[in-house]
Amino acid sequence: MENYAGSVYFQVLRTPSINGKLVAPIDVASCWIDPSKAHLETGWLPNDTSEARKLYVRALRALAHKVTRLDFYWPNILADAKSYVKKCERCQKHAPVVRQPPEMMTSINSPIPFAMWGMDILGHFQWQVLKESS
């Protein structure tokens, strides 16, 4: 036992002081963060596209939270992210397929296309005489 300044006593134990069962042993089992950690350290991506997409979304969310937590002002973050993703081959391989038209779709408000085809959607209306009630 050592004495420091007369008031603090401590002793370094080389072996356990009691013999007993471990209550909360530390286990090195797989964790939810292991795929993200492996991707950041080695660039590993899972072969399953759905798992790769989940990893991609988690990584984006984590990056966005980190940037906002650190109070960075990054006005062109979306443009930088798009340019990076266009250059990244793995991002292209595991990206979700876009199933949308390249332009905004417009509705047809005019009946002219149907008149051109000779179609009458509602059909012929019959005239009816209205009787006035007295």
Summary of the structure (lengths in Angstrom):
residues: 134
radius of gyration: 34.6
end to end distance: 117.0
largest distance: 117.0
contacts: 164
relative contact order: 0.06
helix: 40%
strand: 4%
